[in-house]
Amino acid sequence: MFGLKRKNTELILDKIPKHIGIIMDGNGRWAKKRLQPRVMGHKAGMNALQKVTIAASELGVKVLTVYAFSTENWSRPEDEVKFIMNLPVEFFDKYVPELHKNNVRIQMIGERHRLPKETLAALEKALEKTRHNSGLVLNFALNYGGRAEIVETVREIAQEVLDARLNPGDITEDLISGHLMTSHLPYLYRDPDLVIRTSGELRTSNFLPWQIAYSELYFTNKLWPDFDESALKEAISDYNRRHRRFGGL
């Protein structure tokens, strides 16, 4: 049902999702299986992200939103958090030139105020370097929490009502969508068509709760560092076997 036990191996890539969200899970377990520190799994996951991004771009995906660090991840051991916060610095220095060559544009959703200065500086540098690119948008969900995003959206709209800039009757789904962090994305690509979660966990973990209301969900037992172009194609092929009704018949 969720892509875990599909027996038909024929790949169908007729319909390419315009927006794919990925919950990149399993880095620590990948390292543990190899008797390595958890941080080595995060480094391997960074390599996987670069390869998957280029593969998605070549397939025609328009937006790839990746869950890089959640607001809940701050509760992890301090040393691991410090290492993870340094990964964007390394990723942007090492991989952005190649992504830039592939016309990839870097963007971000999430709260920036808690990010270390070095992390934020590397992010801003990547955003600026790729801002004129017109290809796939690699959208990092960094220090992101879906419920917090909705709470902030409600606060903004409530303030507009208090300021008499908006009537309660004017509040629509489109208006709410326009206040969410994904509002910077092209209108037709704001909501993921397909959400992939690696490592076999069957939950969405506060990832884009508003935006994925009608997304197709695909769960795979592969750990994130093992997820590659062929695994991406399998997920898209499974997506092609779905019939998206959006509540209709």
N, C-alpha and C positions, 0 to 999 in steps of 0.2 A: 504493500500500500504506500509506503513512504520511500521506496527506492532501495530498501535494504536487501530484498530477496528477489529482485527481478531476474528471471531466467532467460528471457528473450535477449540475445546479444546483438541483434541488428540495430545499428545506430540510425536514428532518424533525426536529422538536423534541419528539417524544412522551415521550422519557425524558431528563430533565435530570440530569446528574451531580450527586450530592450534594456531592462534594469535587473541585475542580479545582485542579491545581497548574500554575503557569506559570513557565517559565524565560524571563525577559524579556531577550532577547538582540538585539543589533543597534543599540543606541543610538549607538555610535561610528561605525558605518558609515553610519547615517542622516545624521549630521552631516557626515561626510566627503563624501557625495554632494552636499551643499548648500554645500560649501566653508566649513563652519563648524567651530569648535573642537569636540572630542569632548564637552566638558561640555554643549554646547547640546543634544546628543542625549539626555543624561541628563535635562535639564529637560523636553524633549519627552516622554520616557518617563514622567516623573512625571504629566504631563497625561493620557497614555494610561491609566495605572493608575487614576486617579480615574474616568474614563469607563467602563472595563471593569468596575470594581468595582460601580458602580451598575447597569450592564447585567446583570451576573451576579446581583445581588440581585433585580432585577425578574423575572428568568427563574426564580428559585426555587433557585439554588445556595445551599447551606448554608455551605460553607467554601471560601475562595479562598486558597491558599497561594502566595505569590509569592517567587521567588528574587531578593532585592534585593541581597545582597552575600555572596559566599562567603568562606570562610577563605583561599582562594587569591587573592582579589582584592587582598589587601594588597600583592602583588608589583607592582601597577601603579604608574605614576609617582606620586610623592608629591602633586603638585598635584591630580591627578585623584582620588586617594583622599580628600584633604581636601574636595574639592568634593562627592564622592558622600556622604561622611559628614555633610555639611551639608544634603543633600537631605531626609532625614527631618524635620529641623527645619522647613524650608520647607514640606514636604508636610503635616505635621501642623498647622502654623499656617494654611495656606491652604485645605486640603481637608477636614480633620476636621469642621469645622462642617457642611458639606454631607453628609458621610458619616454624621454623627451624626443629622441630620434623616432620613436613609434607614434608621435603625435598625441601622447597621453597627457591629459590635464589633471593635475593634483588638486583636490579640494578636501574640505574637512567639515564634519559636524561634531558637536560636543562642546563642553565648557573649557575654555582656554585658560581661565584665571588660575587654575591649580597646576598647570603644566610647568615643569622646570624651564628656566630661561633658555637653556641650550636646546631643549626639545622644541620649544615654540619658535626659536630663531631658525632652526633647521626647517621647520614646517613652513614658515613665512618665506624662506628662500626658495623652497620647492614650489610654493603657490605662485610666486612671482615669476620664476623661470618658465613655468608651463602655462601661464595664464592666457596666452594667445593661441594655445594649441586647440584644435577643433575636433580631435578624435575622442576616444573613450575617456570618460571622467572616472578617475580612481578616487573614490570618495571615502576618506578615512573617518570611521566613527571612533574618535579618540577622546577618552574621558566622557563617554556618552552614556546616558541612561534614558530609556524611553519614557518612563513615568515622569521623570524630572522635566523632560522636554514638554510633555503635555501640561504639567503644572505651570511652567513658565509661559506657555501659550495662553492658558486660561487667565493668568495674571495680566498679560499684555492686553487681551481683549477686554477684560473687566475694567482696566484703566481707561481704555478708549471709550467705554460706555460711561464711566464716571466723568470723563472730560467732555461728554456730549458730542464726541466725534463719531459715535456709532450707536445705533438703536439695537436693543436686544433682538428684535425681529430680523435684523440684518445678518445675524450670525448663521452661517451656512457651513456645510462641509468644505466648500472651496475656500471660504474665508479662514477657517481653522487651518486648512492645509497651507494656506499662504503665510501663516504665522509660524509654522514648524521649521525646524532647522534645514529640512530638505527643500525649502522654498527657493533656494538658489539654483536648483536643478531645472532643466527645461520642463515645462508644465506636464507634457505627456510622459515624462520619465521619472516623475517624483516617487512613484510607488513601485517597489520591486515586483516584477512578474514572477520571479522565482527566488526562493530563499534556500540556500544550501547550508546544512550544518554537518560538520565532520565529527568523527570520533564516536558515533553511535548514540549520543545523547539525544533524547526526543523532547526538546523544549526550545523555546525561542529566547529565553533569558533576557527579557527587557530590551530586545532589539527591535526598534521601529514599530512599536505596537499599533500605532494608528496606521502607518503606511502599509503594513503587511496584512491588513484585514482580509484581502482577497488574493494574496500571493499563494502560489503553489509552493508547498514545502517538500524538500527533498533531504532525507537523512541518510548518511553513509557511515559505515564503520571505519572507513579510512581515517587515519589520523592526519591532521592538517599538513605536516611536512611531507606526507606521501601523496598528497592530492596534486595531480598534475593535469596536463592538457587532456589526456585520455579520460581521466576521471571527470573533468569538466564536460567533455562531450557526452559521457554517459548520463550525467545529470540533465543536460539539455535534451538528450534523446528521451529520457523519462518524461520530461516536461512536455515533449511533443505528443506523448501518448495520453495526456490529460485533456479533458474538455472543460474549459473555463466558462462557467455559466453566469457568474456574478449574481447569483440569486435567482436567475431566470431558468428557463427550460432548455 
